[in-house]
Amino acid sequence: MLWHKGDSLDDEYLVVEMLRELRREIPVMGSKRIHQMLAPTLAAHNIKLGWNRLHEIRIRYRLLVIRRMKHFQNNVDTSCV
């Protein structure tokens, strides 16, 4: 479940807080782009984290993953009823 030995739980909470702050500024962004933006900060805190693991954290905490809405309407043919 955790990706890094040592204070990995603290690291995970730090990553979640960084994701929440970024979410307030930019609501819609993919995991790869978020990883590119957070890479210097993660390196400064000695946190080794790939974009795939970042996406798993986003799903696990149910934050930051946006479901796309349908943009079409299903029509029902009522003449057949």
N, C-alpha and C positions, 0 to 999 in steps of 0.2 A: 504494500500500500504506500509506504513512504519511500522516497527515492534516494535519500542521502543519509549517511550515518551521522551520528552525533545529535545535534539539536535540530533534527529534521522536522519535528512538529512545529517548533518555533519558526523555522524557515518557511514551512507551508503557510502558517498564519501570516507571515510577512508578505508572502506572494499574494495571498488572498486580499490583504489590505491594499497592496499596490494595484491589484486588479479592480477593486472597488473604486479607488480614486480615479483610475483611468476611465472607468465606466461612466463616472459623473461628467467627465470632460468630453469623451467621445463615446456615445452609446453603442454604435454599430461598428464593430471591427472584428476581423477574423483572428484566429489564434496565432497564425504565422506572423501577421503584422504586429500584434501585441507583443509577441516574443522578441521581434526586432527592436521594438521601442523600449522594452524592459531589459534587454541584454546588458547594457552598461551598468544598470542598477543591480542586477543579479550578480554580475561579476564583482562589483564593489563589495557585496555582502558574502562573497565566496559561495554562492549557491549555483550548483550545476543543475540545469533544468532545460530540457529540450521543449520544442513547441508542442510535441505530442503529449508529453506529461502535463504541460500547462493546460492543454485542452481537457485532459482528464480531471484536473483540479477544477476547471470551470464547470464541468458537468457534475462532479461530486458535490460541490457547494451550491449547485443550482443557481449560479449567478453568471451573468454575462452571456449565456447561450440564448440566442433569440430565435424563436420559431417564426418562420416566414408565414405570412397570411396569404390565403387564397385570393387571387385577384380576378376570379371569374365566377360566374353564376351558373348553377345547375338549373336548367329549365325542365319543368315537368309537363309532359303532354297530357293534359286532363281530358282530352277528347277520347282517349282509349279506355277510360274508366267506366 
